[in-house]
Amino acid sequence: RKWDTRGEYRNGNTLREYQLEGVTWLLFNWVRQTKLHPSR
């Protein structure tokens, strides 16, 4: 699901497209319980 970048943020800030993609990727992996840095 794509997020809408027109949300209200503090001080009138907005997310850039690449930032939104990064947050979406992190959330996707968190939900799937994927470890970003597996133990060695």
Biopython code that builds the backbone (N, CA, C, O; Angstrom):
import numpy as np
from Bio.PDB.StructureBuilder import StructureBuilder

atoms = [
    (1, "ARG", "N", (0.844, -1.187, 0.000)),
    (1, "ARG", "CA", (0.000, 0.000, 0.000)),
    (1, "ARG", "C", (0.879, 1.236, 0.000)),
    (1, "ARG", "O", (1.800, 1.352, 0.809)),
    (2, "LYS", "N", (0.599, 2.142, -0.891)),
    (2, "LYS", "CA", (1.353, 3.397, -0.960)),
    (2, "LYS", "C", (0.800, 4.383, 0.051)),
    (2, "LYS", "O", (-0.407, 4.441, 0.289)),
    (3, "TRP", "N", (1.696, 5.156, 0.641)),
    (3, "TRP", "CA", (1.279, 6.198, 1.574)),
    (3, "TRP", "C", (1.120, 7.504, 0.834)),
    (3, "TRP", "O", (1.751, 7.735, -0.197)),
    (4, "ASP", "N", (0.267, 8.355, 1.374)),
    (4, "ASP", "CA", (0.053, 9.678, 0.805)),
    (4, "ASP", "C", (1.048, 10.644, 1.439)),
    (4, "ASP", "O", (1.129, 10.731, 2.665)),
    (5, "THR", "N", (1.802, 11.364, 0.624)),
    (5, "THR", "CA", (2.828, 12.279, 1.138)),
    (5, "THR", "C", (2.256, 13.618, 1.565)),
    (5, "THR", "O", (2.997, 14.479, 2.039)),
    (6, "ARG", "N", (0.950, 13.813, 1.408)),
    (6, "ARG", "CA", (0.366, 15.107, 1.733)),
    (6, "ARG", "C", (-0.063, 15.225, 3.184)),
    (6, "ARG", "O", (-0.848, 16.111, 3.523)),
    (7, "GLY", "N", (0.431, 14.357, 4.041)),
    (7, "GLY", "CA", (0.083, 14.417, 5.453)),
    (7, "GLY", "C", (0.601, 15.690, 6.100)),
    (7, "GLY", "O", (1.432, 16.393, 5.525)),
    (8, "GLU", "N", (0.112, 15.984, 7.290)),
    (8, "GLU", "CA", (0.567, 17.161, 8.019)),
    (8, "GLU", "C", (1.711, 16.756, 8.945)),
    (8, "GLU", "O", (1.579, 15.830, 9.746)),
    (9, "TYR", "N", (2.815, 17.451, 8.826)),
    (9, "TYR", "CA", (3.983, 17.186, 9.651)),
    (9, "TYR", "C", (4.344, 18.457, 10.405)),
    (9, "TYR", "O", (3.884, 19.545, 10.057)),
    (10, "ARG", "N", (5.158, 18.321, 11.424)),
    (10, "ARG", "CA", (5.572, 19.480, 12.213)),
    (10, "ARG", "C", (6.260, 20.521, 11.349)),
    (10, "ARG", "O", (7.000, 20.187, 10.423)),
    (11, "ASN", "N", (6.012, 21.765, 11.654)),
    (11, "ASN", "CA", (6.641, 22.907, 10.982)),
    (11, "ASN", "C", (6.393, 22.929, 9.478)),
    (11, "ASN", "O", (7.165, 23.541, 8.741)),
    (12, "GLY", "N", (5.343, 22.281, 9.011)),
    (12, "GLY", "CA", (5.017, 22.299, 7.589)),
    (12, "GLY", "C", (5.944, 21.465, 6.723)),
    (12, "GLY", "O", (5.972, 21.644, 5.506)),
    (13, "ASN", "N", (6.709, 20.551, 7.329)),
    (13, "ASN", "CA", (7.642, 19.711, 6.567)),
    (13, "ASN", "C", (6.900, 18.646, 5.771)),
    (13, "ASN", "O", (5.754, 18.317, 6.079)),
    (14, "THR", "N", (7.546, 18.119, 4.761)),
    (14, "THR", "CA", (6.999, 17.026, 3.961)),
    (14, "THR", "C", (8.075, 15.964, 3.767)),
    (14, "THR", "O", (9.267, 16.241, 3.893)),
    (15, "LEU", "N", (7.639, 14.750, 3.459)),
    (15, "LEU", "CA", (8.578, 13.678, 3.142)),
    (15, "LEU", "C", (8.850, 13.691, 1.649)),
    (15, "LEU", "O", (7.942, 13.886, 0.841)),
    (16, "ARG", "N", (10.108, 13.483, 1.289)),
    (16, "ARG", "CA", (10.454, 13.324, -0.126)),
    (16, "ARG", "C", (10.104, 11.900, -0.537)),
    (16, "ARG", "O", (9.956, 11.018, 0.309)),
    (17, "GLU", "N", (9.974, 11.683, -1.841)),
    (17, "GLU", "CA", (9.567, 10.371, -2.346)),
    (17, "GLU", "C", (10.510, 9.262, -1.875)),
    (17, "GLU", "O", (10.047, 8.188, -1.490)),
    (18, "TYR", "N", (11.829, 9.503, -1.901)),
    (18, "TYR", "CA", (12.773, 8.455, -1.490)),
    (18, "TYR", "C", (12.675, 8.180, 0.010)),
    (18, "TYR", "O", (12.906, 7.051, 0.443)),
    (19, "GLN", "N", (12.335, 9.196, 0.809)),
    (19, "GLN", "CA", (12.157, 8.988, 2.244)),
    (19, "GLN", "C", (10.921, 8.137, 2.504)),
    (19, "GLN", "O", (10.941, 7.238, 3.344)),
    (20, "LEU", "N", (9.861, 8.425, 1.786)),
    (20, "LEU", "CA", (8.626, 7.666, 1.928)),
    (20, "LEU", "C", (8.838, 6.211, 1.524)),
    (20, "LEU", "O", (8.325, 5.305, 2.180)),
    (21, "GLU", "N", (9.587, 5.984, 0.455)),
    (21, "GLU", "CA", (9.891, 4.611, 0.032)),
    (21, "GLU", "C", (10.698, 3.884, 1.100)),
    (21, "GLU", "O", (10.466, 2.701, 1.351)),
    (22, "GLY", "N", (11.647, 4.581, 1.732)),
    (22, "GLY", "CA", (12.451, 3.971, 2.787)),
    (22, "GLY", "C", (11.623, 3.596, 3.999)),
    (22, "GLY", "O", (11.795, 2.513, 4.558)),
    (23, "VAL", "N", (10.735, 4.469, 4.409)),
    (23, "VAL", "CA", (9.863, 4.190, 5.552)),
    (23, "VAL", "C", (8.940, 3.019, 5.231)),
    (23, "VAL", "O", (8.707, 2.159, 6.081)),
    (24, "THR", "N", (8.423, 2.985, 4.024)),
    (24, "THR", "CA", (7.555, 1.888, 3.601)),
    (24, "THR", "C", (8.311, 0.568, 3.627)),
    (24, "THR", "O", (7.773, -0.448, 4.067)),
    (25, "TRP", "N", (9.560, 0.578, 3.155)),
    (25, "TRP", "CA", (10.387, -0.637, 3.152)),
    (25, "TRP", "C", (10.654, -1.121, 4.576)),
    (25, "TRP", "O", (10.545, -2.313, 4.864)),
    (26, "LEU", "N", (11.005, -0.185, 5.467)),
    (26, "LEU", "CA", (11.254, -0.558, 6.859)),
    (26, "LEU", "C", (10.005, -1.139, 7.509)),
    (26, "LEU", "O", (10.085, -2.151, 8.205)),
    (27, "LEU", "N", (8.871, -0.518, 7.294)),
    (27, "LEU", "CA", (7.622, -1.011, 7.864)),
    (27, "LEU", "C", (7.277, -2.390, 7.312)),
    (27, "LEU", "O", (6.860, -3.272, 8.062)),
    (28, "PHE", "N", (7.447, -2.578, 6.012)),
    (28, "PHE", "CA", (7.179, -3.870, 5.383)),
    (28, "PHE", "C", (8.015, -4.972, 6.034)),
    (28, "PHE", "O", (7.497, -6.039, 6.362)),
    (29, "ASN", "N", (9.299, -4.708, 6.216)),
    (29, "ASN", "CA", (10.180, -5.710, 6.813)),
    (29, "ASN", "C", (9.892, -5.923, 8.288)),
    (29, "ASN", "O", (10.008, -7.045, 8.780)),
    (30, "TRP", "N", (9.522, -4.880, 8.997)),
    (30, "TRP", "CA", (9.182, -5.015, 10.411)),
    (30, "TRP", "C", (7.942, -5.885, 10.563)),
    (30, "TRP", "O", (7.891, -6.763, 11.425)),
    (31, "VAL", "N", (6.949, -5.638, 9.725)),
    (31, "VAL", "CA", (5.715, -6.410, 9.798)),
    (31, "VAL", "C", (5.992, -7.880, 9.510)),
    (31, "VAL", "O", (5.417, -8.757, 10.155)),
    (32, "ARG", "N", (6.844, -8.148, 8.573)),
    (32, "ARG", "CA", (7.179, -9.536, 8.228)),
    (32, "ARG", "C", (8.185, -10.128, 9.208)),
    (32, "ARG", "O", (8.601, -11.277, 9.056)),
    (33, "GLN", "N", (8.575, -9.349, 10.211)),
    (33, "GLN", "CA", (9.536, -9.768, 11.234)),
    (33, "GLN", "C", (10.852, -10.206, 10.615)),
    (33, "GLN", "O", (11.464, -11.189, 11.031)),
    (34, "THR", "N", (11.262, -9.455, 9.622)),
    (34, "THR", "CA", (12.533, -9.716, 8.963)),
    (34, "THR", "C", (13.631, -9.005, 9.728)),
    (34, "THR", "O", (13.502, -7.818, 10.028)),
    (35, "LYS", "N", (14.684, -9.688, 10.043)),
    (35, "LYS", "CA", (15.822, -9.062, 10.705)),
    (35, "LYS", "C", (16.697, -8.389, 9.661)),
    (35, "LYS", "O", (17.114, -9.018, 8.688)),
    (36, "LEU", "N", (16.972, -7.113, 9.867)),
    (36, "LEU", "CA", (17.795, -6.383, 8.914)),
    (36, "LEU", "C", (19.270, -6.750, 9.037)),
    (36, "LEU", "O", (20.004, -6.720, 8.049)),
    (37, "HIS", "N", (19.703, -7.094, 10.244)),
    (37, "HIS", "CA", (21.101, -7.466, 10.487)),
    (37, "HIS", "C", (21.115, -8.776, 11.277)),
    (37, "HIS", "O", (21.114, -8.756, 12.508)),
    (38, "PRO", "N", (21.128, -9.901, 10.583)),
    (38, "PRO", "CA", (21.090, -11.187, 11.288)),
    (38, "PRO", "C", (22.313, -11.396, 12.184)),
    (38, "PRO", "O", (23.402, -10.893, 11.908)),
    (39, "SER", "N", (22.104, -12.146, 13.254)),
    (39, "SER", "CA", (23.204, -12.457, 14.179)),
    (39, "SER", "C", (24.236, -13.324, 13.488)),
    (39, "SER", "O", (23.914, -14.131, 12.616)),
    (40, "ARG", "N", (25.483, -13.143, 13.893)),
    (40, "ARG", "CA", (26.553, -13.953, 13.289)),
    (40, "ARG", "C", (26.941, -15.081, 14.190)),
    (40, "ARG", "O", (27.824, -15.868, 13.849)),
]
sb = StructureBuilder()
sb.init_structure("model")
sb.init_model(0)
sb.init_chain("A")
sb.init_seg("    ")
for serial, (resi, resn, name, xyz) in enumerate(atoms, 1):
    if name == "N":
        sb.init_residue(resn, " ", resi, " ")
    sb.init_atom(name, np.array(xyz, "f"), 0.0, 1.0, " ", f" {name:<3s}", serial, name[0])
structure = sb.get_structure()
